[in-house]
Amino acid sequence: MKIMSEHTEQDEGKPPVGNLTDFVYGVTDDSPLNIEVAINEDGRVILFHDKVFKNELSWLEFDLGTSELDFILDGGHMRNFGMPLDRSVSKHMQNTHQVLTVLLDEKTGDAKEGHYIPLIIHQS
């Protein structure tokens, strides 16, 4: 599971991208944002997270060239996932048009709610 609590640096060749942790509630040094991108038995992409987003997720963008996932929030704010996805996950991203996002309970790890979010694929 990816743990996020630090700010990401911006690439000058891309539009400004903020840190994903700026747009979720409750991130501290003692309580980081945990995110995991997984593939279920049907080959569908699922994104698990344990913090509530301050704004609605509008869509996700995946760059085939860099294997990086970006979160686009309501209002057009872009937030970078902060690391390339594993090759085994990346190959499934190419063949999907939506991702199931699942909010997990921080204490129990049980699924609290899930939503399908559109996925846009591009290559840099």
Buried (B, 14 or more C-beta within 10 A) or exposed (E): EBEBBEEBEEEEEEEEBBBBBEBBEEBEEEEBBBBBBBBEEEEBBBBBBBBEBEBEBBBBBBBBEEBBBBBBBEEEBBBBBBEEBEEEBBBBBEEBEBBBBBBBEEEEEEEEEBEEBEBEBEEE
